[in-house]
Amino acid sequence: MANIWFRVDSVGSADGTSEDNAYGEGSLATQINNASAGDNLFIIAEKGKTYSASTITITNAGTAGSPIRIIGVSEPGLYDGAAGGNQHYLKPVFDGGRDFPWNSTKANGGEGFRLGTGAGHIHFINLAFRNCNQGVSLKENVNNFFFGDCDFINCGNAFFSDSSNDCQGLTFEGCNFHKCAKEAIRLTSTTSDVLIKRCRMDMEWQEDGNICQTINIKGSVSNVTIDQCWIGNSVNFLNGSNSPQSSYIQGDGLVCEPGTSNVTVKNSTFYNHTDGGVDMKGSGHLLEDCRFEGGTRNVRIWASNTTLRRIYGFSSHELESTNTGAMIQFNGGTGCVVYESEFYAGKRGTSRCIHLTTGSTEVEFELCKFTYDTDICTLAEGSAGDEYTLTNCLDNSTFTASGGQTFS
């Protein structure tokens, strides 16, 4: 195992043997691809300097027991805050030159790392990707990557996967995604065994960043777990502060497209989405112990055989002048069950707690509570043939041991 050091500009003997003899950034690609299993590549953060995001293609691999680690470190005593304040060690920044604030007439920016043929068993730790079109891209079939405590700021896509390429074994833990115009994480093809844990994803609002879907899961992706994450948009465009509500700026927090399966979301919060906090197609998904605030819908389910347990939904479009939203919407899925969940509709913006469309059948609610203003909101709305059942539920203050409706 070797320790290999890098600075923006080389120093000393420039052989990477120590901080004082570090390689310059021009040697990063070569040294990463020459590294052996178990090697640590330390990238030093230097105040006032950034590394260029100019597509470093990785074709090297560690092993399961000895990954190659690319680790951001700060010079001793170098913080991003004033002495005595809220101090954090600096992270080395890979800057792609993307304009900020961004729109479609401005520079897209460069690419940070590209995961190429043969890449695998590599850990990226304590790095920052800023102003990139794509922070990290996956353009080949690869396996086993870990991103820990990494920041992705003002990127088009933070992590981007081509539609025909996959990754078997992928983890994001403790990462921050901020101001991404399109997606924070895009998973495609037959990607599987993915963990996204303790990540904060706040896309805010960006001009021309329409249809931003924070986590976009497509193709035949399976076995994904999202745990302890915060996903949303802190800029409250819903009340017109930055954009009229009719603009489709921040789409869905999580999208699972047809063909996806076994996506588990737990202990997470979704907030302020123009469409839905979660929009799930496919089958066999699980939502558990999650909180939803704002959005046209808290949850939208197209999937079949999907379970929701201990979901807490709060007003969709509470500040909006029209009441067209729904707390939970089913679009044709069958065999879905909602357990031990609570939904609270606000004074404005929500016209129904449950919305069933396009042949939604066998939808069951058990031990659930619905609280809403009967002047503007109903418990349920559906189309001909849609059906749901209630078992031991509270409809406002009325207890329903067994009930429901088939719409005609």
Helices and strands as residue ranges (DSSP letters): E 3-6, G 19-21, G 25-27, H 28-34, E 40-45, E 51-52, E 56-58, E 68-74, E 93-95, E 111-115, E 120-125, E 128-130, E 134-138, E 142-148, E 151-153, E 157-161, E 167-173, E 176-178, E 183-187, E 192-197, E 200-202, E 215-217, E 222-227, E 230-232, G 237-239, E 254-256, E 261-266, E 269-271, E 276-280, E 286-293, E 297-301, E 307-314, E 325-331, E 337-339, E 342-344, E 350-357, E 363-366, E 369-371, E 378-381, E 387-395, E 398-406
